[in-house]
């Protein structure tokens, strides 16, 4: 028997305000047709002026705990994946921990941009395998609207705000791919591509938060290759085929990237969870938001084999194979 970290509950939170493509067309030189053709995005949620990343994270975590039949006092590890923390420090996870009433246990943030949630799955899984945690709350939460240049039509149309969360608990497995839980995780990065997707500010450079800058064509080209490679890596590590996967839950960056990756993998597009049309790119929040969507509407069921994959600035990329 081996230790598996099993997803016991999922939750999500989306701000009330919805910004449509038509709304954006009033701000910058763009149109609904132009945005949909290039990204598949039709609308995105935008945090209210008084909503912080921690507020979104707490709401998603509270829902995930309720779904798991647990409360904050059960948790012994809090991880928030975010590139848009409330403050430079302390960690946004510390606010979540305090709000959920569990002082004294580890709480920290992970910064791997859009790959943050997959990185978080790996970190939480290893804590649990090492016996250092038995119940973890992992959250992806972002307010990317705060770091957008609203005059740059190439980037401001692509991103949105939101949060998704999972509760991970320890269960025993047989060490086979039939086990529930995290079967494997695979993480990568390549800092040589820093200038293709980055935020042009920071405490030690401009002393400001800065704005997102992106070379879209180069990012697209790397994304399709890296994401497909990360998927093949997960399949090979577990000796399963793409046909064994019930659902692909990818980072929701761009519908063309999702389609290109599915085509490269030979995967039926009907097995891909897609939320980018409604949520846009919510960075570290996009995978748990898509996972929560699939669970809520009944598509993702207990026992399903779910493959998550993401790529973000850095570049960072990775995959996680999980049986629900």
Buried (B, 14 or more C-beta within 10 A) or exposed (E): EEBBBBBBBBBBBBBEBBBBBEBBBEEBEBEBEBBBEBBBBBBBBBBEEEBBBBBBBBBBBBBBBEBBEBEBEBBBBBBBBBBBBBEEEBBBBBBBBBBBEBEEBBBBBBBBBBBBBBBBBBBBBBBBBEEEBBBBBBBBBBBBBBBBBEEBBBBBBBBBBBBBBBBBBBBEBEEEBEBBBBBBBBBBBEEEBEEBBBBBBEEEEEEEBBBBBBBBEEBBEBBBBBBBBBBBBBBEBBEBEBEEBBBBBBBBBBBBBBBBBBEBBEBEEEBBBBBBBBBBBBBBBBBBBBBBBBBEEEBBEEEBBBBBBBBBBBBBBBBBBBBB
